[in-house]
Amino acid sequence: MASTAHFNKADAQKTPPLPLLPVDNEASELTILLKTYLKPKDIQKIWDAYRFSEEAHHGQSRRSGEPYIVHPVAVACTLAKLHLDAPTILAALLHDVVEDTTITNKEIEKKFGKQVSVLVDGLSKLDKIEFQDATEAQAENFRKMLLAMSNDVRVILVKLADRLHNMQTLDVLRPEKQKRIAQETHDIYAPIANRLGLNSIYQELEDLSFKYLYPMRYRAIQKAMKASRGNRREVVEKITAAIHQKLTEMKMDTEVSGREKNTYSIYKKMSEKSMSFAQINDIYAFRIIVKEANDAYSALGALHSLYKPLPGKFKDYIAIPKANGYQSLHTSLFGPFGTPIEVQIRSKKMHKLAEAGVAAHWLYKTKDAHLTELQQQTHQWLKRLLEIQSDSADSLEFLEHLKVDLFPDEVYVFTPKGKILALPKGSTAVDFAYAVHSDVGNCCVAAKYNQELVPLRAEVNNGDHIEIITAPLAKPNPAWLNFVITGKARSHIRQYLKSIESEESSRLGEGMLNQALKALHISPSSVKESHWKKLISDYGVKTKEEILAEIGLGKRMNVMVAHQLISFMDGVSHVKGKHKQLDVITIKGSESMAIQLATCCHPIPGDPILGFINKDKGLVVHTHDCLAIRKFKLDPDKWLDVEWDPSPDRLFKVNLQIMVLNGRGMLAKISSVITESDSNIDNVNVEESDGGHFVNVNFIVQVHNRIHLADLMRNLRKISDIARISRVKMKTF
């Protein structure tokens, strides 16, 4: 059968829209859409829901002056185009009834059933809960919506259709509100539509967001596109006709269409490649729809014989579908007159899936393997969102992780067992490890890409075979937060660090409180549970550990907490002036989160030290002569006596400045001596030469203690070309 060809002219006259109201009118758009796929009894229920909603919203108008019922009907029309089931259409017509009228969710359940009431409840905002600000309220609304979505994905489908109509009618709002809603749509709703495979909704949301966020840029590109249509139509029609003729010669049953790219995608290309509109030749893309998947590859061969393909611009999303289920062959070609053109080739079923995405679950009831896989992938994504939500400290953090997790660009990699994983572009080995399983991420120590060892921060590339090496005692590293990009990885690392910080701060705080109690001649064992309960109530916290952690972090003074605990004790008197000195805190150097060694002076075992209580950082240890602490010595309440543990269990950093003869091979000689002295180099920096014979080299080296440092410096002095070695207490690089 010969192929058919057509071109979607953006400036063609549109047919007048069908009337939206009343919905039970045979000529209404919604009724016509519903009759294509629903049974009469379901349509009758939808008419009942329309009349119920119209009555509930009676007297209410939108900002445009239209009756409010126009909005739910428009939302229902969008969902009917996707062939969503009757309960979803009912929820669309009723989704604002509970929020904006006196009707309760119980009434909805009684009249339309439990399934519809659950969908409506998932869409209701949290107006009755008080929030500190609009951002927190927005974040909590997203959290609730996505939790409801994890139980039934139709919640988000209705929400996306709702947002689409709101964006289509945004003109009547104030510019500042337009920008706020457009930004929210661009950051959250459009990426969710993309992630769920709702291509038509995704592209329209992107375009509308762009229109209100950058109105002048939007108008300029629209004007340029309109002006160029006449000039480019001849080229587009020639390409369409050539493709049509080639496929007809091969007797393929296909449809060929040319379409204009959406405004935002053109702007994005101009922005990313720093190009003007005139420099962009491929504002039109071509789509070939074939009967079966195998025909797509035959059509691809025909295209490549017609026009030369651009090297490296072919993508096979049929063999490896996108995470949202999207399947097509993508190729870029050198068209006539040297014009680059983009072509998508897909089957009819793939095309419907590309437009409907996860909504196709209701469109196709067959046991299709790909559709089942798409549903599983969507379920896995929703499950991952639930994990992120449970690991996030609050709604704002969850919203941050969600935004990160909605990256549109993806790379596809293989596990050792050959399973394909889709990760956001820019993901690292640690992101991959957490994508496999949270336990793998928490315990990862190394990675192999294609059998070669790579650093954990190495970015993954399409087609990489990745193996993660784990160790049972390994733990997440705070430095990972500097390079991981997936929401799951970030939330798990943060959750671990918070728990560790809390545990360590609590242990430190307990030691500090016990010292304060002893200084006041009170045994820590005499503090009863009842005393702690009173203190917890006074402070408005939930547990004793919270108070101890705040002491360890410097947010509460140990002496003040001790005084308050004593005040709850019967028969305990405290005479001012009879304090004894607090016990000295012992520093091992491995406390990590609760006790930090200052980077300005790099204290090491053997140095006289002082502990400074820093809010949010806990106890920071400095050398007693550190220049950075002089201004704080005026506040003695923030200082604690500390001493080194006799057997510290780690290496410590020291800043050394070495003046050396400027000659070839000197760095290698110095590095060799440092290694032979059982020390490590953490950092090295060579100061710019002033043209003289000598140059200063700054090293940060790792040593066990002052004795080890003295041995290292003695060994370095044996190098004849070294003029001077000194330990620097203030950080110079």
C-alpha positions in Angstrom: 0.0 0.0 0.0 1.3 3.5 -0.9 2.1 5.9 1.9 0.1 9.0 2.6 1.8 12.4 3.1 0.6 15.6 4.8 2.1 18.7 6.4 0.7 20.2 9.6 0.7 23.9 8.7 0.9 26.0 11.8 -0.8 28.9 10.1 -3.7 26.9 8.7 -7.2 28.0 9.6 -8.4 26.1 12.6 -12.0 24.8 12.8 -14.2 26.5 15.4 -14.1 24.6 18.7 -17.1 22.6 19.6 -19.3 23.9 22.4 -18.2 22.8 25.8 -21.5 23.3 27.5 -23.9 21.8 28.4 -22.0 18.5 28.6 -25.1 16.4 28.1 -25.8 18.1 24.8 -25.2 15.6 21.9 -23.1 18.3 20.1 -20.8 19.1 23.1 -17.1 18.3 22.6 -16.9 16.1 25.8 -19.9 14.0 24.8 -18.5 13.4 21.3 -15.1 12.4 22.8 -16.7 10.0 25.3 -18.9 8.3 22.7 -15.7 7.1 20.9 -14.8 4.7 23.7 -17.1 4.7 26.7 -20.4 2.8 27.3 -23.7 4.7 27.4 -24.2 3.9 31.2 -20.8 5.4 31.9 -21.6 8.5 29.9 -24.9 8.8 31.8 -22.9 8.9 35.1 -20.7 11.6 33.7 -23.7 13.7 32.8 -25.0 13.2 36.4 -21.6 14.4 37.7 -21.6 17.4 35.4 -25.1 18.5 36.6 -24.0 17.9 40.3 -20.8 20.0 39.7 -22.7 22.7 37.9 -25.2 23.1 40.7 -22.4 23.1 43.4 -20.5 25.8 41.5 -23.6 27.8 40.7 -22.9 31.5 41.0 -19.1 31.0 40.9 -17.1 32.6 38.1 -13.6 32.3 36.9 -11.4 35.4 36.7 -12.2 35.6 33.0 -15.9 36.0 33.8 -16.9 32.5 32.5 -19.0 30.2 34.7 -16.7 28.1 36.9 -18.1 24.9 35.4 -16.1 25.6 32.2 -12.9 24.7 33.9 -13.8 21.1 35.1 -15.4 20.4 31.7 -12.2 21.5 29.9 -10.1 19.3 32.2 -12.4 16.3 31.5 -12.1 17.0 27.7 -8.3 16.8 27.9 -8.5 13.4 29.8 -11.2 12.1 27.4 -8.7 12.7 24.5 -6.4 10.3 26.3 -9.3 7.8 26.6 -9.2 7.8 30.4 -11.8 5.7 32.2 -15.1 6.9 33.6 -14.0 7.4 37.3 -11.2 9.7 36.1 -13.6 11.8 34.0 -15.9 11.9 37.0 -13.0 13.1 39.3 -12.1 15.7 36.7 -15.7 17.2 36.8 -15.8 17.1 40.6 -12.1 17.9 41.5 -12.8 21.4 42.7 -16.2 20.7 44.4 -14.9 19.8 47.8 -12.3 22.5 47.8 -14.5 25.4 46.6 -18.0 24.6 47.8 -19.7 23.2 50.9 -19.9 19.7 49.5 -17.9 17.1 51.5 -15.9 14.2 50.3 -18.4 11.8 52.1 -21.2 13.2 49.8 -19.0 12.6 46.8 -18.4 9.0 48.0 -22.1 8.4 48.6 -23.2 9.6 45.2 -20.3 8.5 43.0 -18.5 5.8 44.8 -15.3 5.3 46.9 -12.9 5.3 43.9 -14.0 8.7 42.7 -13.9 10.2 46.2 -10.3 8.9 46.7 -9.3 10.6 43.5 -11.0 13.9 44.4 -9.4 13.8 47.9 -5.9 13.3 46.4 -6.4 16.4 44.4 -7.7 18.6 47.2 -5.3 21.2 48.6 -4.3 21.5 52.2 -6.1 24.8 52.9 -7.0 24.0 56.5 -3.4 23.5 57.6 -1.4 26.5 58.5 2.1 26.9 57.0 4.9 29.3 57.7 5.0 30.5 54.1 3.7 29.9 50.6 6.7 27.9 49.6 6.2 25.4 52.4 2.5 25.1 51.5 3.4 24.5 47.9 5.9 21.8 48.9 3.4 20.1 51.2 0.7 20.1 48.4 3.2 18.4 46.1 4.0 15.8 48.7 0.4 15.0 49.4 -0.4 14.9 45.6 2.5 12.5 44.9 1.7 10.2 47.8 -1.9 10.0 46.5 -0.4 9.4 43.0 1.7 6.5 44.3 -1.6 4.8 45.1 -3.3 5.8 41.9 -1.5 7.5 39.0 -4.8 8.9 37.8 -4.5 11.6 40.5 -1.6 13.2 38.7 -3.2 12.8 35.3 -6.2 14.9 36.4 -3.8 17.3 38.1 -1.8 17.7 34.8 -5.0 18.3 32.8 -6.1 20.8 35.5 -2.8 22.7 35.3 -2.9 22.7 31.4 -6.3 24.5 31.4 -5.1 26.9 34.1 -2.0 27.7 31.9 -4.2 28.1 28.8 -6.3 30.7 30.7 -3.5 32.5 32.6 -3.9 35.8 30.7 -6.4 37.2 33.2 -4.0 37.0 36.2 -1.5 39.6 37.4 2.0 39.4 35.8 3.7 38.4 39.1 1.2 35.6 39.6 1.5 34.5 36.0 5.3 34.2 36.5 5.0 32.3 39.8 2.5 29.7 38.3 4.6 29.5 35.1 7.8 28.8 37.0 6.1 26.1 39.1 4.7 24.5 35.9 8.1 24.6 34.2 9.9 23.2 37.3 7.5 20.5 38.3 4.4 19.8 36.1 6.0 19.8 32.7 8.8 17.4 33.8 6.2 15.1 35.4 4.2 15.0 32.2 7.4 14.2 30.3 8.3 11.5 32.9 4.9 9.9 32.4 5.1 10.0 28.6 2.3 12.6 28.1 4.1 14.2 25.2 1.4 16.6 23.9 0.7 17.9 27.4 4.4 18.2 28.2 5.2 20.3 25.1 2.2 22.6 25.6 3.0 23.1 29.3 6.6 24.0 28.3 5.5 26.4 25.6 3.0 28.1 27.9 5.5 28.4 30.8 8.0 30.0 28.4 5.3 32.4 27.2 4.7 33.8 30.7 8.3 33.6 32.0 9.9 35.3 29.0 7.1 37.0 27.1 9.3 39.2 25.0 11.5 36.3 23.9 8.4 34.2 23.2 6.8 36.8 21.0 10.1 37.4 19.1 10.5 33.7 18.3 6.8 33.4 17.4 7.1 36.4 15.0 10.3 34.9 13.5 8.7 31.5 13.0 5.6 33.1 11.3 7.8 35.2 9.0 9.9 32.1 8.0 6.9 29.8 7.3 6.4 31.1 3.7 10.1 30.8 2.9 10.5 27.3 4.3 7.2 25.8 3.2 8.6 24.9 -0.2 11.6 23.1 1.3 9.4 21.2 3.8 6.9 20.2 1.1 9.8 19.0 -1.1 11.3 16.9 1.6 7.8 15.4 2.6 7.2 14.6 -1.1 10.6 13.0 -1.5 10.2 10.8 1.6 6.7 9.9 0.5 7.9 8.8 -3.0 10.8 6.7 -1.6 8.5 4.8 0.8 5.9 4.3 -1.9 8.6 2.7 -4.1 9.2 0.3 -1.3 5.4 -0.4 -1.1 5.3 0.5 2.6 2.1 1.3 4.4 3.1 4.6 6.1 2.1 8.1 7.0 4.6 11.0 6.6 4.1 14.3 8.2 6.1 17.4 8.8 5.6 19.5 11.9 7.0 22.7 13.3 9.0 22.3 16.5 7.5 23.9 19.6 8.7 27.4 20.6 10.4 26.4 23.8 12.5 23.7 22.1 13.7 26.2 19.5 14.6 28.8 22.2 16.4 26.1 24.2 18.5 25.2 21.1 19.3 28.9 20.5 20.3 29.4 24.1 22.4 26.2 24.5 24.3 26.7 21.2 24.4 30.5 21.3 22.7 30.7 17.8 20.3 33.3 16.3 17.0 32.1 14.9 18.3 32.6 11.4 21.1 30.1 12.1 18.7 27.3 13.1 17.7 25.3 10.0 15.9 22.4 11.6 12.8 24.1 13.1 10.8 21.5 11.2 10.8 17.8 12.1 9.3 14.9 10.2 7.5 11.9 11.5 7.0 8.6 9.7 4.4 6.2 11.2 4.6 2.6 10.0 2.4 -0.4 10.6 4.8 -2.6 12.7 8.0 -2.1 14.6 10.1 -4.1 12.1 8.9 -1.7 9.3 10.5 1.2 11.2 14.0 -0.3 10.4 13.1 -0.8 6.8 11.9 2.8 6.6 15.2 3.9 8.2 17.2 2.1 5.5 15.1 3.8 2.8 15.7 7.3 4.4 19.5 6.7 4.7 19.6 5.8 1.0 17.6 9.0 0.2 19.6 11.5 2.4 23.0 11.0 4.1 22.7 10.6 7.8 24.7 12.9 10.2 27.3 10.8 12.1 26.5 10.1 15.7 22.9 11.5 15.4 21.1 8.1 15.3 19.2 6.9 18.4 17.3 3.6 18.7 14.6 4.1 21.3 12.8 1.0 20.0 15.4 -1.4 21.2 16.0 0.6 24.4 12.9 2.6 25.2 13.1 5.8 27.3 12.2 5.5 31.0 8.7 7.0 30.3 8.0 4.2 27.7 8.7 6.3 24.6 9.7 4.3 21.5 10.9 5.6 18.2 13.9 5.7 15.9 15.5 9.1 15.7 17.9 10.1 12.9 19.3 13.4 11.6 19.9 13.7 7.9 21.5 16.1 5.3 18.4 17.2 3.4 18.3 19.1 0.1 20.2 22.4 -0.1 22.3 21.1 2.8 19.5 21.6 5.3 19.7 19.3 8.3 16.4 17.5 9.1 15.3 15.4 12.0 13.1 12.4 11.5 11.2 10.1 13.9 10.0 6.7 12.8 7.6 4.7 14.9 4.7 2.2 14.6 1.1 3.3 15.0 0.9 1.8 18.5 4.2 3.5 19.5 2.7 6.8 18.3 -0.3 6.4 20.5 1.9 5.5 23.4 4.1 8.5 22.8 1.1 10.8 23.0 -0.7 9.0 25.9 2.2 7.7 27.9 1.2 6.0 31.1 -2.4 6.9 30.4 -2.3 4.2 27.7 -2.8 1.7 30.5 -6.5 2.6 30.2 -6.4 2.7 26.4 -4.9 -0.8 26.0 -6.3 -3.6 28.0 -4.3 -6.3 26.2 -1.3 -8.1 27.8 1.2 -6.1 25.9 4.8 -6.8 27.1 6.1 -3.3 26.5 3.0 -1.7 28.2 3.5 -4.0 31.2 7.2 -2.9 31.4 6.1 0.7 31.2 3.7 0.2 34.0 6.4 -1.5 36.1 8.8 1.4 35.4 6.2 4.0 36.4 5.5 1.9 39.6 9.3 1.8 40.3 9.5 5.6 39.9 6.6 6.2 42.2 8.1 3.8 44.7 11.4 5.7 44.5 9.5 8.9 45.2 8.0 7.3 48.3 11.5 6.4 49.5 12.7 9.9 48.9 9.7 11.3 50.8 10.3 9.1 53.8 14.0 10.0 53.9 13.4 13.7 53.5 13.4 15.8 56.7 10.5 18.0 55.5 8.4 18.9 52.5 10.8 21.5 51.2 13.7 19.0 51.1 11.4 16.5 49.3 10.5 19.1 46.7 14.2 19.8 46.1 14.8 16.1 45.6 11.8 15.7 43.3 13.1 18.6 41.1 16.4 16.9 40.8 14.8 13.6 40.0 12.8 15.0 37.1 15.8 15.5 34.7 14.5 15.1 31.2 17.8 14.0 29.6 18.8 10.4 30.3 21.6 8.0 29.7 21.1 4.2 29.6 23.6 1.9 31.3 23.8 -1.9 32.0 24.2 -3.7 35.3 26.5 -6.7 35.5 23.5 -9.0 34.8 22.6 -7.1 31.6 19.6 -5.1 33.0 19.2 -1.6 31.6 18.9 1.3 34.0 18.0 4.9 32.9 19.8 7.6 34.8 19.7 11.4 34.5 22.5 12.9 32.3 25.5 13.7 34.5 24.9 10.8 36.9 27.9 9.2 38.6 28.9 5.8 39.9 27.3 6.6 43.3 24.0 7.6 41.6 24.1 4.2 39.8 24.8 2.4 43.0 21.8 3.9 44.8 19.6 3.3 41.7 20.5 -0.4 42.0 19.7 -0.5 45.8 20.1 1.8 48.7 22.3 -0.7 50.5 24.6 -0.9 47.5 24.9 2.9 47.5 25.6 3.1 51.3 28.4 0.5 51.1 30.0 1.3 47.7 33.8 1.9 47.7 34.8 1.6 44.0 33.3 1.2 40.6 34.2 -0.4 37.2 33.0 1.0 33.9 33.5 -1.6 31.1 35.9 -3.6 33.3 38.1 -0.6 34.1 38.3 0.9 37.6 37.1 4.5 37.8 36.6 7.1 40.6 33.2 7.1 42.2 32.6 10.6 40.9 33.1 9.5 37.3 30.1 10.3 35.1 28.3 7.4 33.4 27.9 7.3 29.6 25.3 5.7 27.3 26.0 1.9 27.0 28.4 1.6 29.9 28.6 -1.7 31.7 28.9 -0.8 35.4 29.9 -2.8 38.4 29.9 -1.5 41.9 32.4 -2.8 44.5 31.1 -2.7 48.0 32.5 -3.3 51.5 30.4 -4.4 54.5 31.8 -1.7 56.8 31.8 1.2 54.2 29.6 4.2 54.9 28.4 7.2 52.8 30.9 10.0 52.5 29.7 13.7 52.9 31.8 14.6 49.9 29.5 12.6 47.7 26.9 15.3 47.9 29.2 17.5 45.8 28.7 15.3 42.7 25.6 13.1 43.0 22.6 14.4 41.1 19.7 11.9 41.6 17.1 12.6 44.3 17.4 9.1 45.6 21.2 9.3 46.2 21.0 12.7 47.7 18.2 11.9 50.1 19.9 8.6 51.3 23.2 10.3 51.9 21.7 13.2 53.7 19.6 10.9 55.8 22.6 8.9 56.8 24.7 12.0 57.6 21.9 13.4 59.7 21.6 10.2 61.7 25.4 10.1 62.3 25.6 13.7 63.1 22.7 13.4 65.6 24.3 10.3 67.2 27.7 11.8 67.5 26.4 15.2 68.7 24.3 13.4 71.2 27.3 11.5 72.6 29.4 14.6 72.7 26.5 16.6 74.3 26.1 13.9 77.0 29.8 14.1 77.9 29.6 17.9 78.0 26.5 17.9 80.2 28.0 15.3 82.6 31.1 17.5 83.0 28.9 20.5 83.8 26.9 18.5 86.3 30.1 17.3 88.0 31.4 20.8 88.1 28.2 21.7 90.1 28.9 18.8 92.5 26.0 16.8 91.0 26.3 13.2 90.0 24.9 12.6 86.5 23.3 9.4 87.8 21.1 11.5 90.1 19.3 13.0 87.2 16.0 11.0 86.9 13.7 10.4 84.0 11.1 12.7 85.6 13.6 15.6 85.5 14.3 15.0 81.8 10.5 14.9 81.0 10.1 18.3 82.6 13.0 19.7 80.6 11.8 18.1 77.4 8.4 19.8 78.0 10.0 23.2 78.8 12.2 23.1 75.7 9.3 21.9 73.4 11.4 19.1 71.9 10.5 15.4 71.5 13.4 13.5 73.1 16.3 13.8 75.5 18.6 13.0 72.6 17.5 16.2 70.8 18.7 18.3 73.8 22.0 16.4 74.1 22.6 16.8 70.3 21.9 20.6 70.6 24.5 20.8 73.4 27.0 18.9 71.2 26.3 21.3 68.3 26.7 24.3 70.5 23.1 25.4 70.2 22.6 25.1 73.9 25.1 25.7 76.7 25.9 22.6 78.9 26.1 24.7 82.1 22.6 26.3 81.5 21.0 22.9 80.8 22.7 21.5 84.0 21.3 24.4 86.1 17.8 23.7 84.7 18.0 20.0 85.5 19.2 20.8 89.0 16.3 23.2 89.5 13.9 20.2 89.1 15.7 18.2 91.8 14.2 18.3 95.3 16.6 19.1 98.2 19.5 20.1 96.0 21.0 23.5 96.7 23.7 25.1 94.7 26.0 27.8 96.1 27.4 30.2 93.6 31.2 30.3 93.5 31.7 26.7 94.5 32.3 25.4 91.0 35.1 23.1 90.2 36.8 23.0 86.8 35.1 21.0 84.1 36.7 17.7 83.1 38.9 17.8 80.0 37.3 16.4 76.8 39.4 13.8 75.1 39.9 14.0 71.3 40.6 10.9 69.3 40.3 12.6 65.9 37.8 10.2 64.5 34.6 11.8 65.8 34.0 13.3 62.3 30.7 15.1 62.5 30.4 16.3 66.1 34.0 17.3 66.7 35.9 19.0 63.9 39.6 19.9 63.6 40.0 23.5 62.4 41.3 23.8 58.8 43.0 27.2 59.7 45.7 25.7 62.0 45.4 21.9 61.4 46.0 20.7 65.0 47.7 17.3 65.4 48.3 15.1 68.5 51.0 16.7 70.7 49.8 20.3 70.0 48.3 22.2 72.9 44.7 22.7 71.9 41.4 24.4 72.8 37.8 23.6 71.9 35.5 26.3 70.6 31.7 25.7 70.6 30.5 26.8 67.2 26.7 27.0 66.5 25.7 24.4 63.9 29.2 22.9 63.7 29.6 21.6 67.2 33.0 21.5 68.9 35.8 22.9 66.7 39.4 22.2 67.9 42.2 24.8 67.3 45.8 25.0 68.4 46.1 27.3 71.4 48.2 29.8 69.4 45.9 29.9 66.3 45.5 33.5 65.1 41.9 32.8 64.0 40.7 32.3 67.6 42.0 35.5 69.2 38.8 37.4 68.8 36.8 34.6 70.4 38.9 34.4 73.5 36.9 37.3 74.9 33.9 34.9 75.3 35.2 32.3 77.8 31.8 30.5 78.0 32.3 29.2 74.5 35.6 27.5 75.2 36.2 24.0 76.6 39.4 22.4 77.8 40.3 19.5 75.5 43.2 17.1 75.3 44.4 14.4 72.8 43.7 10.7 73.4 47.0 8.9 74.0 46.4 6.6 71.0 44.6 8.5 68.3 43.3 6.3 65.5 43.8 8.4 62.3 46.2 10.5 60.3 46.1 14.3 60.7 46.7 17.1 58.2 49.6 19.6 58.5 50.4 22.5 56.3 54.2 22.7 55.4 55.9 25.4 53.5 59.1 24.4 51.8 61.6 26.8 50.1 63.4 24.8 47.5 65.9 25.4 44.6 63.9 25.8 41.4 65.1 22.8 39.4 63.8 19.9 37.5 62.7 16.8 39.5 62.5 18.5 42.9 58.8 17.7 43.4 59.5 14.1 42.7 62.4 14.0 45.3 60.2 15.6 48.0 57.2 13.3 47.2 59.5 10.3 47.5 60.8 11.3 50.9 57.3 12.0 52.2 56.2 8.6 51.1 59.2 6.9 52.6 58.5 8.7 55.9 55.1 6.9 56.1 53.2 10.1 55.3 50.6 11.0 52.6 50.3 14.1 50.5 46.8 15.6 50.7 47.4 18.7 48.6 50.3 20.5 46.9 50.6 24.0 45.5 53.6 25.7 43.9 53.8 29.5 44.3 54.6 31.5 41.1 58.3 32.1 40.7 59.5 35.7 40.9 62.5 34.8 38.6 64.8 34.0 41.5 66.6 30.7 42.2 64.2 29.5 44.9 60.4 28.8 44.9 58.0 28.2 47.8 56.0 24.9 47.6 53.0 24.4 50.0 52.2 20.9 51.0 49.4 19.5 53.1 50.7 16.2 54.4 49.1 13.6 56.8 51.0 12.6 59.9 50.2 10.6 63.1 51.4 13.2 65.6 54.1 15.9 66.3 56.8 13.2 66.7 56.0 11.8 63.3 56.0 15.4 61.8 59.4 16.1 63.4 60.8 12.9 61.8 59.3 13.9 58.4 60.8 17.4 58.5 64.2 16.0 59.6 64.2 13.6 56.6 63.2 16.4 54.2 66.1 18.6 55.4 68.5 15.9 54.2 67.6 17.1 50.6 70.4 19.5 49.8 68.4 21.7 47.6 65.8 22.6 50.3 66.6 25.9 51.9 63.9 26.1 54.5 61.0 24.1 56.0 58.3 25.5 58.3 55.0 24.4 59.6 52.3 27.0 58.7 49.5 27.5 61.3 47.3 29.7 59.0 45.9 28.2 55.8 47.5 29.7 52.8 45.8 27.7 50.0 
